[in-house]
Amino acid sequence: MTRSLSEVQQEHRQQQIIALEKELDKMQPLLKKMHLLSSNAVSSAARAGTEGDAFRVLTQAIQQLGQDINSDVQQAHFALNQLRNGLDDAAQKPLLRQLDNALSALPTAIRKGDYLAICSSVEAAHTETHGPSFDSVASMLKQLINTLRQQVVQQQDALSKLQALM
């Protein structure tokens, strides 16, 4: 039994949707680490008292960044789930736009993460007693952001392949 061209294309689409979902799933452990890092950083800032006021603001921004990235990833998952259902071409186009919008927000979030890591390093340099713990947060954030950046590149590649099939 031979399959039609349309069936083969649909199979390729499904494979690409699964590949993109796997890339998105790799973000979850990183986002959990970011949440843990920001929670620990809030505690460090609180222990520092007034010396940690500026750092506390940065840690809140780190928490918000993690929530924003998580929201974008969830939106992308929603669109992928809808695309997996094999909707007609007219229904797929808005979902592809929604998916593209969710994933295109991630590079901006990564740049914001870079900025927050730099600000955290600067704040650590200006803090006497608690500088090492603040610096450690900045260093861990920088590592997380670099890993997230690699994931975003892989997701963008998978999205491009999916768009080519649609």
ZAMARGU-4260 file (C-alpha; in steps of 0.2 Angstrom, whole numbers, plus 5000, padded with zeros to 4 digits):
<rodrens>
0) 5000/5000/5000 | 5007/5016/4995 | 5005/5032/5004 | 4999/5048/4996 | 5011/5064/4995
5) 4999/5072/5008 | 5001/5058/5020 | 5019/5058/5019 | 5019/5077/5021 | 5008/5075/5036
10) 5020/5063/5044 | 5034/5074/5041 | 5025/5088/5050 | 5020/5077/5064 | 5039/5072/5066
15) 5044/5091/5066 | 5031/5095/5079 | 5037/5082/5090 | 5055/5088/5088 | 5050/5105/5092
20) 5040/5099/5108 | 5056/5090/5113 | 5066/5106/5112 | 5053/5115/5122 | 5053/5102/5135
25) 5072/5105/5138 | 5067/5122/5144 | 5058/5116/5159 | 5073/5110/5170 | 5081/5126/5166
30) 5066/5137/5171 | 5065/5127/5187 | 5084/5131/5190 | 5080/5149/5187 | 5066/5149/5199
35) 5077/5141/5212 | 5091/5153/5209 | 5080/5168/5210 | 5072/5161/5226 | 5089/5159/5234
40) 5094/5176/5228 | 5079/5184/5237 | 5084/5176/5253 | 5102/5182/5251 | 5096/5199/5247
45) 5085/5199/5263 | 5099/5193/5274 | 5110/5208/5267 | 5097/5220/5274 | 5098/5238/5266
50) 5114/5232/5258 | 5104/5220/5247 | 5090/5232/5242 | 5096/5234/5224 | 5100/5216/5223
55) 5082/5212/5229 | 5075/5222/5214 | 5086/5212/5202 | 5081/5195/5209 | 5063/5200/5207
60) 5067/5204/5189 | 5075/5187/5187 | 5059/5179/5194 | 5048/5189/5182 | 5060/5184/5168
65) 5058/5166/5172 | 5039/5168/5173 | 5039/5177/5156 | 5049/5163/5147 | 5038/5150/5155
70) 5023/5158/5148 | 5030/5159/5131 | 5035/5141/5132 | 5017/5136/5137 | 5010/5147/5123
75) 5021/5138/5111 | 5016/5121/5118 | 4997/5125/5116 | 5000/5130/5098 | 5010/5114/5094
80) 4996/5103/5102 | 4983/5112/5091 | 4994/5109/5076 | 4996/5091/5080 | 4978/5088/5079
85) 4980/5090/5060 | 4969/5105/5057 | 4966/5111/5039 | 4978/5124/5031 | 4967/5139/5035
90) 4967/5134/5054 | 4986/5130/5054 | 4992/5147/5048 | 4986/5157/5064 | 4993/5143/5075
95) 5009/5145/5066 | 5009/5164/5069 | 5005/5161/5087 | 5019/5148/5089 | 5031/5160/5080
100) 5026/5175/5091 | 5029/5164/5107 | 5046/5158/5101 | 5052/5175/5094 | 5049/5183/5112
105) 5063/5171/5119 | 5078/5180/5111 | 5072/5196/5119 | 5071/5187/5136 | 5088/5180/5134
110) 5095/5198/5131 | 5086/5204/5146 | 5094/5189/5156 | 5111/5194/5150 | 5107/5212/5156
115) 5101/5206/5173 | 5117/5195/5175 | 5128/5210/5171 | 5118/5221/5183 | 5120/5207/5196
120) 5139/5207/5194 | 5140/5226/5196 | 5129/5225/5211 | 5140/5212/5219 | 5155/5222/5215
125) 5148/5237/5225 | 5143/5226/5240 | 5155/5223/5253 | 5149/5209/5265 | 5137/5200/5254
130) 5147/5202/5237 | 5152/5184/5235 | 5135/5177/5237 | 5128/5190/5225 | 5142/5187/5213
135) 5138/5168/5214 | 5120/5172/5209 | 5126/5183/5194 | 5138/5169/5188 | 5124/5155/5189
140) 5112/5166/5180 | 5125/5169/5167 | 5127/5150/5164 | 5108/5148/5164 | 5106/5161/5151
145) 5119/5154/5140 | 5111/5137/5141 | 5094/5145/5137 | 5102/5154/5123 | 5108/5137/5115
150) 5090/5130/5118 | 5082/5145/5109 | 5094/5143/5094 | 5089/5124/5093 | 5070/5129/5094
155) 5072/5142/5081 | 5080/5129/5069 | 5066/5117/5073 | 5053/5130/5070 | 5060/5135/5053
160) 5060/5117/5048 | 5041/5115/5053 | 5037/5131/5044 | 5045/5125/5028 | 5033/5110/5029
165) 5017/5120/5032
</rodrens>
